[in-house]
């Protein structure tokens, strides 16, 4: 069967059946089209023509483009999905990716900000924001509930239950999870709910100045603006708040599996990166303060 046809079937599967996010589908599509172009260059048009040797040639091709190992690993992940799908649906008799390993990647520890910096943000918001209730609620949910920006943008009023101190979040792969809302977060969120008027339960929780649902770029501008005022870390994106929240929970003795559920990670290994952050922070504190360091 032609590779191009299987790619189309696979993209339909992850879009309509598995319901991957639009961004994930876009990335997979771009990766697979690039692989298809490579195959055509070598006159390999059918899935049966692809061996592990062809895959290795493709890896050499990617290396020659000076791509980062993380990018190559992601492209391989796209191919793994395609060939697994092809094998499971009997479009091919073998899966050549089983004989190919991912390039070794040294994971970078995520940057985090301090708890003190988060508190300073609220003071800065009070000073120069026209809508302090809105901005503080955005920070509080991003940091207090450790959710992704896309998840925050998709929140509706009906997703908040302050009586049970919980937030219903639609995560990656359309998987629903419930995360706790702390007492301090509840107070800030309640102030925001008292501030907004004429909203239905089914309406978006946060609206942009144009009256429509907030979008990632709008959230980025807010978070970037105020984090730059209170911290000197290089990255000041909204995801820093999620990183910081996870790290601070582990710093204060939270169970790793509980943090995994709050973050909505599929695998525990993804959450474990934050344990390394916590250890590095302990080492730094030790070196700065211990007389034997």
N, C-alpha and C positions, 0 to 999 in steps of 0.2 A: 504494500500500500504506500502511496506517496506521502512523504514527510509533511508536505504542506497541508494535506487533508487531515492528517492526525493532529497537527498543531491546532487547526481550526476546531476540531472536535474537543481537544483538550481544553482550549480556552473557553469553549462553551460550557464544558463540565465544571470548571472552577468558578465560572461566573453564575451559571443558572442552578447548579446542583449544590456545589460546596459553598457557594456564595462568598467567595473571597472579596476583600475590599477592592474598590476601583483602582487604588494606587498599586496594589499587589498585582492585579490583572494587567495593568499597564506595564509594569516592570517585567513580568513574565513574557508578555507579548513582544516587547522590544528585544529581550534576550533570545527568544526563540526565532524571531525573524532574522536576527544577526546570525544565528547558527544555521538557519536555512540558506542564507546567502553564501555562507562558507561551504556548505554541502554542494550547492549548485556550481560553485567555482571548481569543485573537484568531480563534478558530474555524478554526484550521489543524490538521486532523487527519491529513492525508496527507503523505507525504514529498515528493510532487511540488509541494505548496503552498509549500514552504520555498525562498525565494530569498535571495540575498545581502542584499537589503534587509531581510528579516525578521531575519536574523542581526544586522544592524546595529541594528535596533530592540531586539533582545535585549541587545546590548552597552550601549546607552543605559540600558536597564532595570537592568542590573548596576551601571553607574556611579551611577545614582540611589540605589542601596543603599549607596553609599560603601564598596564593596569595594576591597581592595588590588589593585593591578595584577597581582600574582602570582596572586591568587585568580581574577581574570578570565581570565588567561592559562591557568590550569589548566582552567577550565570550557570554554574554547575548545578546548583539547587533547582533552577528552572528546568534544566535538562533531565535531572533525576525525576522530577514530577512528570515530565512528558513521557519518558521511557517506561516508567512504572505504570502509567496509564495505558500505554501502548501494549505492554506485556499482559496486564490484567484483562484487557479487552480482546486479547488474541490477535492484535494487529501485527505483532512480532513474536517470534519464538524465543528470543533472548533479551536480556537487559544488559547492554554493554557497560552501563554505568556502575554495575556491581564490582567491576574490576578496576575502577578508578577512584582514587582517594582525593579528598579535598586538600588544597594547599594548607599547610600549617599556618595558623594565624595567631599572633601574639595580641591578645585582647587588650585594648586600652581601657584603663579604669575611667569610668565616667566622672566628670567634674561635679562637685556638689558645693552648695553654699551653706552657710551656717544658720542655725536656728535664730541667732541674734539678727542676722541680715533680714530674715523673713519678717521679724518684728519691726525692723526699721522701715521696711517697705510700706507698712500700714501708716506709719507717721508721714512718709513722703506723699502717699496718696491723699491723706487729709489736707496736706499743705496746698497741692496744686491740681487736684482733680475736681472736675465739675460734677462727676457722678461717683463719689467715694464708695457708696454702698455697692454699686455694680462692680467696680474694680477690686474692692476687697473681697467680695464674694467669689470672683473669678480666681484670685490668688488662693483663697481659702480652700476651694474645691480642688484646684490643681495640686496644691501642696498637702492639704489636710486629708484628701481622699486618694492621693497619688494616682490620678487617672491621666490618660493621654489627652492631648489637645482635641483630637477628632472625637473622642468620647464626650468631652465637655461640650463641644459644639452641638452634639446630637441630643443633649439633655432636654427633656421637657419638664414642665412644672410637676407633672404626675409622677416623675421619677424620684422626687424627694419625699421622704417620710420622716419628719422631724420627731414625731411621737415615738417612733421605733429607732430613731437616730440611724437611719440607713439611706443609702442612695443606690438606685437601680441603674446599672451601667451596661450599655450595649457595646461589647468589645469586638476584637478581631474575629472574623469568621462568623459574625452575627451571634456570638455567644453572650448570653446575659449573665451577669454576676451582680451580687449585692455586696456593697462595701460599707463599712461602718462610718458614721459621722461622729466625731468627737464633740464633747460638750462645748469647747471653745469655738469649734467650727459651726456648731448649731446656732450659737449666738450671732455670729457674723452673717450666716445665711438667713436667719430669721429677720435680721435688720433689713436685709435686701428685699425679702418677701413683703415686708411691711411698706417698703419704699415703692415697689411697683404696684400699678393699679390696672384694673380692667383687663386682666389676663384670665384665660380659661385654663383648665387643667391640662388640656391637650396642646397648649401653646408652648413655644420654645422657652426654656428657662432664661436664656440670655439673648438680648436683641442688640444688634449693631445700631449705630446712629441712623442708618437708613430704614430702620424699623423691621428689618428682616433678621433671620437667625444669624448669630455670630459665625464667623468663618475663621479658619486657622491663622490667616495673615493678620487679621484684626487682633486676635489674642496675642500673637507674637509681638506686635508693636507695643502692646500694653506691658507685657512681661519684660521685654527687652528694655523698655524705657526706665522702669523702676528698679530692676535688678542692677542696671548700670550705675544707678545712684548710690547703691549700698554695698556693692561687692566689686572686687577687682579680678574675678575669674574671667577667663577668655570668652567662654560661651555663656550667653545670657538668654537662651531660648526657653520656652515653656517646659521642655523636657527636663531641664535642670531641676525644676521643682519636683518632678516625679523621682528623679535620681536621688535628690536630697531627702525626700520623704522616706524612701525605702532605706537609705543609709541611716537616717536618724532613728528609725524604728529598730533596726538591728543594733545600733549603738546603745539603745536603751533596753536591750534584752528580748526583743520580739522573736518569736519562733519563726524560723526560715520558711516553713511550709505555710504558716499563716500569712506571711508577707507575700509569698507566691500567689495565694488566692486573692489577696487584695489587689495586687498588680495585674492579675488576669493572665499570668504567664502559663504557657502550655507545659513547659518543662522546668523542673527545679534547677537545672544547670543554668538557665537564663537568670534566675534570681540570685544564684550563688556569686555572681560578679560583685554584688553589693557587700558580701562578706569580706571580699578582698579589699574593698574600699574602706570598710570599718577597721580592718587590721592595719592598713596603711596609716589611717588616722591615729590609731593607738601607738604605732611606731613613732609617728611624728611627735605626738605628745610626750612620749617617753624620752626621745632625744632632746627635746626642748627643756624638760623639767627634771629628769632623773639625774642625781649626782654621779651615777655610774655609767651614764650613757656615753 
